[in-house]
Amino acid sequence: MTFLGILVAMAAIGFICWLLFNLAVFALPFFIGVNTGIWAYGTGAGWLGAVLVGLLAAGLTLAAAQGLLIVIRPLWARLLIALVFVAPAVVAGFYATLGIVKHMMPSETWQLIFSVIGAIAVGVTTFLRLAAMASAESADTGHARI
């Protein structure tokens, strides 16, 4: 039975890591949506209004970034837009990895080392996914590819 518990724990950690890598691109829109929803709730919009305002803000953030990646042609500007999305993903990757490794190893030094490695992995994955999104959209619209 202990062996089964270990296997389930490993599967859960693998699923959480897979989810983190797939959702890292949406860290900035999620952050903006949550903060906008909290602001709307604080101003008296109620729960439904706060959820709607947060979803609208998150959707507009993602749409604006994708629109900018399609329209803007200089590579340095596209890199800046991508870095704006990568920075929150790196922070999310660091803390998600730290949360996982705190349960697996007692040394704080190794916890930080593995957390930095996880943050770098999530950041690189996010950057590559954004680059793929930009190149796919550029191919569809006929703009130059990066």
Stockholm file with secondary structure:
# STOCKHOLM 1.0

chainA/1-146         MTFLGILVAMAAIGFICWLLFNLAVFALPFFIGVNTGIWAYGTGAGWLGAVLVGLLAAGLTLAAAQGLLIVIRPLWARLLIALVFVAPAVVAGFYATLGIVKHMMPSETWQLIFSVIGAIAVGVTTFLRLAAMASAESADTGHARI
#=GR chainA/1-146 SS CHHHHHHHHHHHHHHHHHHHHHHGGGHHHHHHHHHHHHHHHHTTCHHHHHHHHHHHHHHHHHHHHHHHHHHCCCHHHHHHHHHHHHHHHHHHHHHHHHHHHTTTCCCHHHHHHHHHHHHHHHHHHHHHHHHHHHHHHHHHHTCCCC
#=GC SS_cons         CHHHHHHHHHHHHHHHHHHHHHHGGGHHHHHHHHHHHHHHHHTTCHHHHHHHHHHHHHHHHHHHHHHHHHHCCCHHHHHHHHHHHHHHHHHHHHHHHHHHHTTTCCCHHHHHHHHHHHHHHHHHHHHHHHHHHHHHHHHHHTCCCC
//
